[in-house]
């Protein structure tokens, strides 16, 4: 799956981008009709420790899923968001299976 990663207000290193790509690729196991996914990484200028925002949009035929998580690290945000997307994709797959 093609994952388009954009980092806002900072430069993401290769290691982080590879980590995100690897995690997002796992979504293909749950729903094979994923067209593309866009990931936005943002750092808020606050004194709060949870200032990293991970936002992902996964496009599937006829729909798209958006998940936004705010955490201490992008890796943590990625894991939580992918788990959430996993549930949404499984739910959609079950719905489609029930209709056919």
FITOR-65509 format. One record per residue: residue in three letters; x, z, y of N, C-alpha, C in turn. Coordinates in steps of 0.02 Angstrom, whole numbers, plus 32768, in hexadecimal, padded with zeros to 4 digits. Layout:
! FITOR-65509
alaXZYXZYXZY/...
//
This chain:
! FITOR-65509
unk802B80007FC5800080008000802D8000803E/unk80187FDB8070803E7FD880AF8029801380DB/unk805A803C80EC804E8075811880718068815B/unk80498062818F8063805781D2806B809B81F4/unk80A980B181FE80B680F3821B80CD80ED8263/unk80AC8113828F80BF811482D680CB815C82EB/unk81048167830A811281AA8323810C81A9836F/unk80E981DA838980DB81DE83D180FF821B83EE/unk812382118424814A824584478189825B8422/unk819D823983EE81DC824783CB81ED820D839D/unk822A820C8382823E81D98352824081F7830C/unk821781DB82DF821681F4829A825281D98274/unk82718204824D82AA81ED8226829381CB81E5/unk82C081A581C882B1817D818C829781A98153/unk82B381E5814C82A08212811682568225811B/unk823F8233815781F98246816281CB820B8153/unk81DE81D0816A81B58194815F81B181848114/unk81E8818B80F181E8818080A881BD81B38084/unk81BF81F1809B81968227807E814C82168085/unk8139820180C180F381EF80CF80DE81B480A4/unk8109818180A080FA8145807880EE8158802F/unk811981838014811481997FCE80D281BD7FC2/unk80BF81EB7FEF808182117FE8804481E47FEE/unk804581B6801E800C818A8029800481597FEF/unk803B81457FCF803881187F95801181377F5C/unk801081797F587FEC819B7F227FA081907F27/unk7F88817F7F637F4081747F6C7F2981377F45/unk7F5781087F377F4580CD7F0F7F2E80DF7EC9/unk7F4481187EB07F2E812E7E6D7EE481407E6B/unk7ECA81577EA47E85816E7EA77E5481387EBC/unk7E6D81087EE47E4180D37EFC7E6C80957F07/unk7E6380627EDD7E9180297EDF7E817FF47F13/unk7E4B7FFD7F387E387FCA7F697E4D7FDB7FB1/unk7E7F80067FB87E9680187FFB7EB87FDB801B/unk7EA17FC880577EBC7F8E807A7EFD7FA0809D/unk7EF97FD380C77F357FE980ED7F2A80308105/unk7F60804D811D7F59808F813B7F8780958178/unk7F6D80B581AB7F9280C281E87F9D810D81EE/unk7FDB812081FD7FEC8166820580088170824A/unk7FEE81A3826D800681B482AF802281FA82AE/unk8060820182C48081824282C7808A82558310/unk8071828F8322807582A48368809182EA836C/unk80B782F783A280D0833A83B080B1835083F2/unk808C838783F0806E83A2842D80A083CE8451/unk80A083CA849280CD83F484BA80AD843884C8/unk80A984608494808E84A4849C80BF84D6847E/unk80B68515848E80E28548847280CA855D842C/unk8090854484188074855383D680A0853683A0/unk80AA855A836880D48541833280B48505830F/unk80728505830B804F84CD82EB80428496831F/unk807984748332807384418366807C83FA834B/unk808083F28309808783B082EA8042839782D4/unk8031835C82EA7FF0833F82D77FFB830282AC/unk7FDD830382707FE082CC82417F9B82AD823E/unk7F95826D82507F54824B824F7F5B820C8224/unk7F2D820381F67F3081C981CA7EED81A681C8/unk7EEF816381C97EB2813A81C27EBE810C8186/unk7E94811381547E9980E981187E5E80B98118/unk7E6D807881157E39804581167E2B802D80CF/unk7DEB802E80BE7DD38013807E7D9C7FE1808F/unk7D8B7FB480617D577F8380717D167FA48088/unk7D017F9480C57CC27FAD80E07CC57FF280FF/unk7CFF801181017D018056811A7D498069812B/unk7D5180A0814F7D9480BB81597D8E8107815E/unk7DC1812981467DC3817281457DF881898175/unk7DE781BB819E7E1681D681CE7E1E822081C2/unk7E5C823681BF7E6C827C81B57E9F829181EA/unk7E9382CA82097EC082E3823D7ED1832C822C/unk7F11833B82257F27837E82147F5C83958245/unk7F5983D582577F8B83F382847FAE842A825E/unk7FF18424825780188453822F805B84628250/unk8083848B822D80C6849D824580F784648239/unk80EF84408201811C840881F180F283CB81DF/unk8110839081E880EE835281D680E4834D818A/unk811483688164810F8367811B80D1838E8104/unk80C783C88121808D83F28110804C83CD8123/unk804C83B0815E8012838981758003834E8148/unk8038832D8132803182F481058010830980C4/unk8029833F80A6800E835780667FC4836A806C/unk7FB2838D80A17F6D83A280AA7F3F836680B7/unk7F56833880E17F2E82FD80F17F2582CF80B4/unk7F5A82C6808D7F54829C80517F2482BB801F/unk7F2682FD80187EF7831F7FEB7EAF83148002/unk7EA5831680437E62830B80607E4B82C38055/unk7E78829380617E69824C80567E5A823F800C/unk7E8082607FE17E76825A7F997E2E826C7F87/unk7E1682A47FA17DD182BA7F947D9E82867FAE/unk7DAA826D7FEA7D7C823D80087D7981FC7FE0/unk7DB481E57FC97DB781A77FA37D9681AF7F5F/unk7DA081E87F3F7D8081F67EFF7D3481F67F07/unk7D1C82167F3D7CD5821A7F4B7CB881D37F54/unk7CDB81A97F7A7CC481657F857CC2813D7F44/unk7CF481477F1B7CF881237EDB7CBD81387EAF/unk7CAE81787EAE7C7581917E867C3381747EA0/unk7C2C81707EE27BF081537F007BE7810A7EEC/unk7C1D80E47EF07C1B809D7EDE7C0B80957E94/unk7C2780C17E6B7C1A80BE7E227BD180CD7E13/unk7BB480FB7E397B6F810F7E2D7B3F80D67E40/unk7B5180AE7E727B2680777E887B29803A7E5A/unk7B5E80337E347B647FF77E0A7B4F80027DC2/
//
